[in-house]
């Protein structure tokens, strides 16, 4: 059944709003996935604060044309049955969600993506992005590195103090 022009305009307006605030967008081929598998993917995406959209590629092109950052973006990769994973919070999350799901489901394959600056990403770049730690993991690593000298100093002092105290106890006896 064909979509009415009003419905298409509404979809384009929603996509324009969603894409204009997106930190990253990743698209993947999903031909062969069942409805249950798509629902499973949407659930995993919701947990990661990622939105999954299945819309016509032409409507995505129209929406991208209305956003200044994406006007000159190469959209030649938008062919076939694609689903779009979009995140407004984390640049890595859409790629990570789709890559994790693709490991368990062969019917899903990463195809490409777009950054928040309008640059298009190849399949290999998206896979590299998926392999990166998330923003929260990076923050945790930085905090651990910053606390490492403090932890080492405390453990060194506590070990040294116990040695000094036992030495003084032995000398006093």
SULRA-V901464 format. One record per helix or strand. SS is the DSSP state (~ for helix, > for strand). FROM is the first residue (numbers start at 1). LEN is the number of residues. If there is no record, write none. Layout:
SS,FROM,LEN  SS,FROM,LEN
This chain:
~,5,16  >,24,6  ~,35,13  >,51,3  ~,57,9  ~,68,3  >,82,6  ~,93,12  >,109,7  >,120,2  ~,123,9  ~,135,38
